[in-house]
């Protein structure tokens, strides 16, 4: 991909002070400057050999492989980003937010990323929000092992944040027993959450158009500082137009489609992503990456979705969501899966998410929770919800104690495209 990874939004924002508006504009300017850095990462990834550090670029220099830290390799591009953050820090009248911006600016220039993460996670809630810099994520463009430069800039939506916190409180209130307790990091009490009206996606975020994230991904950092869930409600419009609605119209019959409005699907997309991100808090298995290696991303992301759907059952019991809303979540996930599978056949992009969708659909076909007829999907939602238990048991066993061979065997059985609708 050669197009600049930058995506701008125009949300309806709450009333901001002149100071907040000025700071926000500077943050947007800083975020835009991340796009060319990520573009450089994509170009070099083809020749970048593996290095144990996710924050280095490995290149051949005079016939030898040399690992150069990000903050050195991209110093010229990072300098103006840091300057914008420093300027925003000077302007801001919120001292704690200003300090966090200064720490982040320094991290971009000297590689002190852990200190920046710790500072952001300890900071009290504030109306402005930014995430900027290299993030360790399952970015297949960078072969999973490297941190990807990304940025988002937004304003906290207080009403939606309260709703997300309700989901979080219910989901994390019940202690889930781990299959192998010693293998799982238990830091649920340190989870924070927020909903942003996002103004900008840059770098990795513009490529993937994620509508929810749970960061950091470094398990040691999670253990020390906890994690934070961010949901981008207005970014969901892109997913609806590009993914959910086209797949919904293609793979479900007219009669079935009459039972779901566009608003049903829009809200369902946000709900299942919110629960997916909350579910990640239960899936921090220490040695999963070491054992499963390149197969972890697909299994890890699918596990979060399956567990999130099971958590939805708790919300249903407490009358927080309805039967129709739960069913709508299944529909939107199936639609996104079909979309990603079709895109993967064309471009190979987002392959880990596409593979997760293949596994889910084939598992449901095998269990009679999903049937196919003349290219259409016919779901049985009762069987589907029951089948979630068996699927999640297998997935969690792979994450907690599985070997790469176990994962290969599982994927061979359920990861084939040949039986797809």
C-alpha positions in Angstrom: 0.0 0.0 0.0 1.4 3.3 -1.0 -1.4 5.7 -0.1 -0.8 7.9 3.0 -2.2 6.2 6.1 -4.3 9.1 7.4 -8.0 9.2 8.1 -9.8 12.3 9.4 -13.3 12.5 11.0 -15.7 15.4 11.6 -17.6 14.5 14.8 -20.0 16.7 16.7 -17.9 17.7 19.7 -18.9 18.9 23.1 -18.3 22.6 24.0 -14.6 23.1 24.5 -12.8 26.1 26.0 -10.5 28.2 23.7 -7.5 26.6 25.4 -8.8 23.1 24.8 -9.6 23.8 21.2 -6.1 25.2 20.6 -4.4 22.2 22.3 -6.7 19.8 20.3 -5.6 21.5 17.0 -2.0 21.0 17.9 -2.5 17.4 18.7 -4.2 16.8 15.4 -1.2 18.4 13.7 1.1 16.1 15.6 -0.9 13.0 14.7 -0.8 13.8 11.0 3.0 13.7 11.2 2.9 10.0 12.2 1.5 8.9 8.8 4.7 9.2 6.8 6.7 7.4 9.6 4.4 4.4 9.4 4.6 4.5 5.6 8.4 4.3 5.9 7.9 1.3 8.2 5.8 -0.5 5.6 8.4 0.1 2.9 11.3 -1.2 5.0 9.4 -4.2 6.5 10.2 -6.3 3.4 13.9 -6.2 4.2 13.8 -6.1 8.0 15.0 -9.2 9.6 13.8 -10.3 13.0 15.2 -8.6 16.0 14.3 -9.4 19.6 13.4 -5.7 20.3 10.1 -4.5 18.8 11.5 -1.0 18.7 14.3 -1.4 16.2 14.8 -1.5 12.5 17.2 -4.2 11.3 19.2 -3.4 8.1 22.3 -4.6 6.3 25.2 -2.2 6.8 28.4 -3.2 5.0 27.3 -6.8 4.8 26.3 -7.0 8.5 22.9 -6.8 10.1 22.6 -3.8 12.3 19.6 -3.0 14.6 18.9 0.7 14.8 16.5 2.0 17.5 13.3 3.6 16.2 14.1 6.9 17.8 17.4 7.0 16.0 16.3 5.7 12.6 13.3 8.1 12.4 14.8 11.0 14.3 14.3 13.6 11.6 10.6 12.6 11.2 10.0 12.4 14.9 11.5 15.8 15.8 8.5 17.9 14.5 6.1 15.5 16.1 7.7 16.0 19.5 7.8 19.7 18.9 4.1 19.8 18.3 3.5 17.9 21.6 5.8 20.2 23.5 3.9 23.2 22.1 0.6 21.7 23.1 2.0 21.0 26.6 3.0 24.7 27.0 -0.5 25.8 25.9 -2.6 23.4 27.9 -3.9 24.6 31.3 -4.3 21.1 32.5 -1.0 20.4 34.3 -1.2 16.6 34.3 -2.2 16.4 30.7 0.6 18.8 29.8 3.1 16.6 31.7 1.9 13.5 29.9 2.5 15.2 26.6 6.0 16.2 27.6 6.8 12.7 28.7 5.4 11.3 25.4 7.4 13.8 23.4 10.6 12.8 25.2 9.8 9.1 24.6 9.5 9.6 20.8 13.0 11.1 20.8 14.8 8.8 23.3 12.8 5.5 23.3 11.5 5.8 26.9 8.2 4.2 25.9 7.5 2.4 29.1 7.6 5.7 31.1 5.2 7.3 28.6 2.7 4.4 28.9 2.9 4.5 32.7 2.3 8.3 32.8 -0.7 8.1 30.5 -2.3 5.2 32.4 -1.9 7.0 35.8 -3.3 10.2 34.5 -6.8 11.2 35.7 -9.6 11.4 33.1 -9.4 14.5 30.9 -11.7 15.6 28.0 -8.9 15.5 25.4 -7.3 12.3 24.3 -4.3 11.2 22.3 -2.3 8.1 21.7 0.8 8.6 19.6 4.0 6.6 19.0 5.1 3.0 18.3 2.7 0.4 19.7 3.4 -3.3 19.8 0.4 -4.8 18.0 -0.4 -7.7 15.7 0.5 -5.8 12.6 1.1 -8.4 9.8 2.5 -5.6 7.6 5.4 -5.5 10.0 5.5 -9.3 10.6 3.9 -9.1 14.1 7.2 -8.7 15.9 7.6 -4.9 15.4 5.9 -2.0 17.1 3.8 0.1 14.6 3.7 3.8 14.6 0.1 5.1 15.1 -1.9 7.9 16.4 -5.4 8.9 17.3 -6.7 12.1 18.6 -10.2 12.5 20.1 -12.4 14.1 22.7 -14.0 11.9 25.5 -17.7 11.2 25.1 -18.8 11.2 28.7 -22.2 9.7 28.1 -20.9 6.8 26.1 -18.0 6.3 28.5 -20.5 5.7 31.3 -22.3 3.1 29.3 -19.0 1.3 28.5 -18.0 1.4 32.1 -21.3 -0.4 33.0 -20.4 -3.2 30.6 -16.9 -3.3 32.0 -18.2 -3.5 35.6 -20.5 -6.3 34.9 -18.0 -8.2 32.8 -15.2 -8.0 35.3 -17.3 -8.4 38.5 -17.3 -12.2 38.1 -13.9 -13.8 38.5 -13.3 -16.2 35.7 -11.3 -19.2 36.7 -8.3 -19.7 34.4 -7.6 -23.1 33.0 -4.0 -22.8 34.3 -4.0 -20.0 36.9 -0.3 -19.6 37.1 -0.1 -18.9 33.3 -2.5 -15.9 33.4 -1.8 -12.4 34.4 -4.7 -11.2 36.7 -4.8 -7.4 36.6 -8.6 -6.8 36.0 -8.8 -4.2 38.8 -6.4 -2.0 36.8 -8.6 -1.8 33.6 -9.7 1.7 32.5 -12.1 2.5 29.7 -13.3 5.4 27.6 -15.2 6.3 24.5 -13.7 8.9 22.1 -15.3 11.1 19.5 -12.2 10.6 17.3 -10.9 13.4 14.9 -7.9 11.6 13.5 -6.5 8.1 12.8 -2.9 8.0 11.6 -0.5 5.2 10.7 -1.6 1.8 11.8 -5.0 3.0 13.0 -5.7 4.5 9.6 -4.8 1.2 7.9 -6.9 -1.0 10.1 -9.7 1.4 11.1 -10.1 -0.3 14.4 -13.1 0.9 16.4 -11.8 -0.4 19.7 -8.4 -1.1 21.2 -7.1 -2.4 24.6 -3.6 -1.2 25.2 -0.8 -1.8 26.1 -0.1 -5.2 24.6 3.1 -5.8 26.4 2.2 -8.2 29.2 4.8 -7.0 31.6 3.5 -3.4 31.2 0.0 -4.6 31.8 1.1 -6.4 35.0 2.8 -3.2 36.2 0.3 -0.5 35.1 -2.9 -2.1 33.9 -4.6 -1.4 30.6 -7.0 1.0 29.0 -9.9 0.2 26.6 -10.8 2.9 24.0 -13.8 2.8 21.8 -14.2 5.0 18.8 -17.9 5.3 18.2 -17.9 7.6 15.2 -15.3 5.5 13.4 -17.9 2.7 13.4 -19.6 4.5 10.5 -16.7 3.4 8.2 -17.1 -0.2 9.2 -20.8 -0.1 8.6 -20.5 1.3 5.1 -17.6 -0.7 4.0 -18.1 -4.0 5.7 -21.2 -4.8 7.7 -24.0 -3.5 5.3 -22.6 -5.0 2.1 -22.0 -8.4 3.7 -25.4 -8.3 5.4 -27.2 -7.6 2.1 -25.2 -10.3 0.3 -25.2 -13.2 2.7 -28.6 -13.0 4.4 -32.0 -13.5 2.8 -34.5 -10.5 2.3 -36.8 -12.0 4.8 -34.1 -12.4 7.4 -32.9 -8.8 6.8 -36.3 -7.4 7.5 -35.8 -8.2 11.2 -32.8 -5.9 11.6 -32.6 -2.2 11.1 -29.5 -0.3 10.2 -29.4 1.1 13.7 -29.7 -2.4 15.2 -26.5 -3.4 13.3 -24.7 -0.1 14.1 -25.2 -0.5 17.8 -24.5 -4.2 17.7 -21.1 -3.6 16.0 -20.1 -1.2 18.8 -21.3 -3.6 21.5 -19.5 -6.7 20.3 -16.3 -4.7 19.8 -16.6 -3.2 23.3 -17.1 -6.7 24.8 -14.2 -8.0 22.7 -11.9 -5.4 24.1 -13.1 -6.1 27.7 -12.6 -9.8 27.1 -8.9 -9.2 26.3 -8.5 -8.5 30.1 -9.1 -12.2 30.7 -6.7 -13.5 28.1 -3.3 -12.3 29.2 -1.5 -15.7 29.1 2.2 -15.3 29.8 3.8 -17.7 27.4 1.2 -17.8 24.6 3.4 -15.9 22.1 6.5 -18.0 22.8 4.5 -21.2 22.2 2.2 -20.3 19.4 4.3 -17.7 17.6 2.8 -16.5 14.3 -0.4 -18.4 14.9 -1.2 -16.5 18.1 -2.8 -13.3 16.6 -5.7 -15.1 14.9 -6.4 -17.3 17.9 -6.0 -14.5 20.4 -8.4 -12.1 18.6 -11.0 -14.8 18.0 -10.8 -15.8 21.6 -11.6 -12.2 22.7 -14.7 -12.1 20.4 -16.0 -15.5 21.5 -15.5 -14.6 25.2 -17.0 -11.2 24.6 -20.2 -12.9 23.2 -20.3 -15.1 26.2 -20.0 -12.1 28.5 -23.0 -10.6 26.6 -24.9 -13.4 28.2 -24.3 -11.9 31.6 -25.5 -8.5 30.3 -28.7 -10.3 29.1 -29.4 -11.9 32.4 -29.1 -8.5 34.1 -31.4 -6.9 31.6 -28.7 -4.6 30.4 -29.1 -5.8 26.8 -32.1 -7.6 25.1 -32.3 -10.9 23.2 -32.5 -8.9 19.9 -29.4 -7.0 20.8 -27.4 -10.2 21.5 -28.5 -11.7 18.2 -27.6 -8.6 16.4 -24.1 -8.9 17.7 -23.8 -12.3 16.2 -25.0 -11.0 12.9 -22.5 -8.1 12.7 -19.6 -10.4 13.6 -20.6 -12.9 10.9 -20.9 -10.0 8.4 -17.5 -8.7 9.3 -16.0 -12.2 9.1 -17.4 -12.7 5.6 -16.1 -9.2 4.5 -12.6 -9.9 5.8 -12.5 -13.3 4.2 -13.4 -11.9 0.8 -10.8 -9.1 1.2 -8.1 -11.5 2.3 -8.7 -13.5 -0.9 -7.9 -10.3 -2.9 -5.2 -8.5 -0.9 -4.0 -10.8 2.0 -4.6 -7.8 4.4 -5.9 -8.4 7.9 -5.2 -12.1 7.5 -5.2 -12.9 11.2 -8.8 -11.5 11.6 -9.9 -13.2 8.4 -8.6 -16.5 9.7 -10.4 -16.0 13.0 -13.6 -15.5 11.0 -13.1 -18.7 9.0 -12.6 -20.7 12.2 -15.7 -19.3 13.8 -17.9 -19.9 10.7 -16.6 -23.4 10.1 -17.0 -24.3 13.7 -20.6 -23.1 13.7 -21.3 -25.0 10.4 -20.0 -28.2 12.0 -22.2 -27.8 15.0 -25.3 -26.9 13.1 -25.4 -23.4 14.4 -25.0 -22.0 10.9 -26.2 -23.6 7.7 -25.7 -22.6 4.1 -28.2 -22.6 1.2 -27.6 -21.1 -2.2 -24.9 -18.8 -1.0 -26.9 -17.6 2.0 -26.2 -18.0 5.7 -29.0 -19.4 7.9 -28.1 -19.0 11.6 -29.5 -20.9 14.6 -28.7 -18.4 17.4 -29.6 -20.8 20.3 -27.1 -23.4 19.0 -24.6 -20.7 18.3 -24.6 -19.4 21.8 -24.3 -22.9 23.2 -21.5 -23.7 20.8 -19.5 -20.7 22.1 -18.7 -22.6 25.3 -17.0 -25.5 23.4 -15.2 -23.1 21.0 -13.9 -20.9 23.8 -12.7 -23.9 25.8 -10.6 -25.1 22.9 -9.2 -21.6 22.2 -8.3 -20.9 25.9 -6.6 -24.2 26.1 -4.5 -23.3 23.2 -3.6 -19.9 24.7 -2.8 -21.3 28.1 -1.0 -24.6 27.4 -1.2 -25.3 23.7 1.8 -25.9 21.5 2.3 -24.6 18.0 1.5 -28.1 16.7 -1.8 -28.0 18.6 -2.6 -24.7 16.9 -1.6 -26.0 13.5 -3.9 -29.0 13.9 -6.8 -26.9 15.0 -6.4 -24.5 12.2 -6.1 -27.3 9.7 -9.5 -28.6 10.8 -11.4 -25.3 11.0 -9.3 -22.8 9.1 -10.1 -23.9 5.5 -11.8 -21.6 3.1 -13.2 -24.5 0.9 -16.3 -25.1 3.0 -17.2 -21.4 3.3 -20.5 -19.9 2.1 
